[in-house]
Amino acid sequence: MVINFRYDNRIFILFFLAIGILFSFQVEASVREYWIAAEKVSWDYAPSAQNQIVPDEGLGVWGGSLKYKKYRYIGYTDNTYAVPVPQDDWMGILGPQIRGVVGDNIVVHFLNRTDRPLSMHPHGVLYSKDNEGADGHSAGAHVLPGESYKYIWAVDEASGPGPNDPSSIVWLYHSHVLGEEEMNLGLVGAIIITRRGMESSPSNPSPYDVDHEFISLFMIFNEENGEESGLKHAINGRIFGNLNGYSTKIGKRVRWHVAALGNEQDNHTIHWHGQTVLNQGHRTDVIEVFPASMVSVDMIPRSPGNWLVHCHVNDHMLAGMSTRWHVLP
């Protein structure tokens, strides 16, 4: 009897040790940590200097000047801010993706490497006043040049997908010291939140029921005080098909996270050629986005080709708010 008791006791000890190890992994995985710097860059709205949609039509008045001083959020691998996190070409001017799962805490170490006060203000997640990154009266509301700040955001149930949403949804983050100026400068990125239990693994918060997630920001950047030539009708900061890298295959599960920013002109109707999307149970090939609105829709491509995706507002199409995406057999 004594021998059996000792044997059983060892089993219980090993069992609880295993539970403790698993629990410690879960606690560790629930904190998603990011190192992001704001930096000045030279941005080219059309690196090819060509209209990639209709080459014979050229760039029109919008091609007179293509390179401008911008500010961007750049992701880094650790607190040395020495090794940038690679980004897909299709992300364009967007800052690094910030991802979380319902129940997580997101910690962002923000370093301001520019010449003006900036911040990081998130949409959708839960934060205290000091972690709002806005409103001018709290610790994280304006980070001075050369200084840093640690933002802590909670991903509660209200931050995640609702009952009719897909397994992940998109929010935006941007600087909010002088918000309208700083978004126009390029200081914007996406937060993607996955429903609890749908994450690919404890270390990978991307949803397991999706093969590709693409982000598209439709925004008219005002570069020349409202002059038409300086109104860059961009998708992720590129015009006239100069945004590259959207690529998938027939039958793959694709999620498009679509958003808009700007002013009253930034009312956009996004149209995918050749395919349809599912938007909260409704099948369509056009969705509407308005300034500071965000929509996540699902698609399973069923026809190969080099397809257009663009804003269907006539003036916006004319000004180059279009690109192509590839569906391979």
Residue pairs with C-beta under 8 A, 6 or more apart in sequence:
25 202
26 202
29 202
29 203
30 101
30 103
30 104
30 105
31 104
31 105
31 106
31 107
32 98
32 99
32 100
32 104
32 105
32 106
32 107
32 205
33 107
33 108
33 109
34 75
34 96
34 98
34 106
34 107
34 108
34 109
35 75
35 76
35 77
35 78
35 79
35 81
35 108
35 109
35 111
36 73
36 74
36 75
36 76
36 95
36 96
36 108
36 109
36 110
36 111
36 120
37 73
37 74
37 76
37 81
37 110
37 111
37 112
37 113
38 71
38 72
38 73
38 74
38 110
38 111
38 112
38 113
38 114
38 118
38 175
38 187
39 71
39 72
39 74
39 113
39 114
40 69
40 70
40 71
40 113
40 114
40 115
41 69
41 70
41 71
41 72
41 186
42 67
42 68
42 69
42 70
43 67
43 68
43 69
43 70
43 72
43 93
43 186
43 237
44 66
44 67
45 62
45 66
45 67
45 68
45 221
45 232
45 234
45 237
45 238
45 239
45 242
46 59
46 63
46 66
46 238
46 239
46 240
46 242
46 320
47 238
47 242
48 242
49 59
49 63
49 66
50 58
50 59
50 240
50 242
51 57
51 58
51 59
51 63
51 240
51 241
51 320
52 240
52 241
52 242
52 323
52 324
53 240
53 241
53 308
53 310
53 320
53 322
53 323
53 324
59 66
59 239
59 240
59 320
60 318
60 319
60 320
61 228
61 229
62 228
62 229
62 231
62 232
62 233
62 239
62 240
62 319
62 320
63 240
64 229
65 223
65 224
65 229
65 230
68 223
70 93
70 185
70 186
70 237
71 114
71 118
71 175
71 182
71 185
71 186
71 187
72 93
72 95
72 186
72 187
73 95
73 96
73 120
73 187
73 188
73 189
74 84
74 95
74 96
75 84
75 85
75 87
75 95
75 96
76 82
76 83
76 84
76 85
77 83
77 84
77 85
79 109
81 111
81 113
85 96
87 94
87 96
88 245
89 243
89 244
89 245
90 214
90 215
90 236
90 243
90 244
90 245
90 246
91 97
91 215
91 236
91 245
92 217
92 234
92 235
92 236
92 237
92 238
92 243
93 186
93 188
93 234
93 236
93 237
93 238
94 188
94 189
94 190
94 215
94 217
94 236
94 237
95 173
95 187
95 188
95 189
95 190
96 189
97 189
97 190
97 191
97 192
97 215
98 106
98 108
98 122
98 173
98 189
98 190
98 191
98 192
99 191
99 192
99 193
99 194
99 205
99 206
100 106
100 125
100 155
100 159
100 191
100 192
100 193
100 194
100 205
101 155
101 160
101 193
101 194
101 195
101 196
101 198
101 199
101 205
102 155
102 156
102 157
102 159
102 160
102 161
102 193
102 194
102 195
102 196
103 155
103 156
103 196
104 154
104 155
104 205
105 152
105 153
105 154
105 155
106 125
106 151
106 152
106 153
106 154
106 155
106 191
107 150
107 151
107 152
107 153
108 120
108 150
108 151
108 153
109 148
109 150
110 119
110 120
110 140
110 143
110 148
110 149
110 150
110 151
111 147
111 148
112 118
112 143
112 144
112 145
112 146
112 147
112 148
113 145
113 146
114 145
115 145
116 145
116 177
117 142
117 143
117 144
117 145
117 177
118 142
118 143
118 175
118 177
118 182
118 187
119 133
119 134
119 140
119 141
119 142
119 143
119 149
119 175
119 176
119 177
120 133
120 140
120 151
120 173
120 174
120 175
121 132
121 133
121 134
121 173
121 174
121 175
121 176
121 179
122 133
122 151
122 153
122 171
122 172
122 173
122 191
123 171
123 172
123 173
123 191
123 292
123 294
124 159
124 169
124 171
124 191
124 193
125 153
125 154
125 155
125 156
125 159
125 171
125 191
125 193
126 153
126 154
126 155
126 156
126 158
126 159
127 133
127 151
127 152
127 153
127 154
128 152
129 135
129 137
129 138
130 138
130 139
130 140
131 138
131 140
131 151
131 152
131 153
132 138
132 140
132 141
133 140
133 141
133 151
133 173
133 175
133 176
134 141
134 176
134 179
135 141
135 176
136 142
136 177
139 149
140 149
140 151
141 176
141 177
142 177
143 149
155 193
159 171
159 193
160 169
160 193
160 194
160 195
160 196
161 167
161 168
161 169
161 193
161 194
161 195
162 169
164 280
164 281
165 195
165 280
165 296
166 207
166 210
166 255
166 296
166 297
166 298
167 194
167 195
167 198
167 207
167 209
167 210
168 192
168 193
168 194
168 195
168 198
168 206
168 207
168 210
168 213
168 255
168 257
168 296
169 192
169 193
169 257
169 294
169 296
170 190
170 191
170 192
170 215
170 257
170 258
170 259
170 294
170 295
170 296
171 190
171 191
171 192
171 193
171 294
172 188
172 189
172 190
172 191
172 259
172 261
172 292
172 294
173 188
173 189
173 190
173 191
174 182
174 183
174 187
174 188
174 189
174 261
175 182
175 183
175 185
175 187
176 182
183 219
183 261
183 262
184 221
184 222
184 262
186 221
186 237
188 217
188 219
188 261
190 215
190 217
190 257
190 259
192 205
192 206
192 213
192 215
192 257
194 205
194 206
194 207
195 207
198 207
198 208
198 209
199 205
199 206
199 207
199 208
200 206
200 207
200 208
206 213
207 213
207 255
209 253
210 253
210 254
210 255
210 298
211 248
211 252
211 253
211 254
212 248
212 252
212 253
212 254
212 255
213 254
213 255
213 257
214 246
214 254
214 255
214 256
214 257
214 325
215 236
215 257
215 258
215 259
216 235
216 236
216 256
216 257
216 258
216 259
216 270
216 309
217 235
217 236
217 237
217 259
217 260
217 261
218 234
218 235
218 258
218 259
218 260
218 266
218 268
218 270
218 289
218 311
218 321
219 234
219 260
219 261
219 262
219 266
220 231
220 232
220 233
220 234
220 262
220 263
220 265
220 266
220 316
220 319
220 321
221 231
221 232
221 234
221 237
222 230
222 231
223 230
223 231
223 232
224 230
224 231
231 319
232 239
232 320
233 239
233 311
233 316
233 319
233 320
233 321
234 320
234 321
235 243
235 309
235 321
235 322
235 323
236 243
237 243
238 323
239 319
239 320
239 321
240 320
240 322
241 320
241 322
241 323
241 324
242 323
243 323
244 323
246 309
246 323
246 324
246 325
246 326
247 325
247 326
247 327
247 328
248 254
248 301
248 325
248 326
248 327
248 328
249 301
249 327
249 328
249 329
250 301
250 302
250 303
250 304
250 327
250 328
250 329
251 300
251 301
251 302
252 300
252 301
253 298
253 300
254 298
254 299
254 300
254 301
255 296
255 297
255 298
255 299
256 272
256 277
256 296
256 297
256 298
256 299
257 294
257 295
257 296
258 270
258 287
258 289
258 294
258 295
258 296
258 297
259 289
259 292
259 293
259 294
259 295
260 266
260 267
260 268
260 289
260 290
260 291
260 292
260 293
261 291
261 292
262 291
263 291
264 291
266 290
266 291
267 288
267 289
267 290
267 291
267 313
268 288
268 289
268 290
268 311
268 313
268 316
268 321
269 286
269 287
269 288
269 311
269 312
269 313
270 286
270 287
270 288
270 289
270 309
270 310
270 311
270 312
271 285
271 286
271 308
271 309
271 310
271 311
271 312
272 285
272 299
272 307
272 308
272 309
272 325
273 285
273 307
273 308
273 309
274 301
274 303
274 305
274 307
274 327
275 285
275 299
275 301
275 302
275 303
275 307
275 327
276 283
276 284
276 285
276 299
277 283
277 284
277 285
277 287
277 297
277 298
277 299
278 297
278 298
278 299
279 287
279 295
279 297
286 312
287 295
287 297
289 295
301 327
303 327
304 327
304 328
304 329
305 326
305 327
306 324
306 325
306 326
307 324
307 325
307 326
307 327
308 322
308 323
308 324
309 322
309 323
309 324
309 325
310 316
310 317
310 321
310 322
310 323
311 317
311 321
311 322
313 321
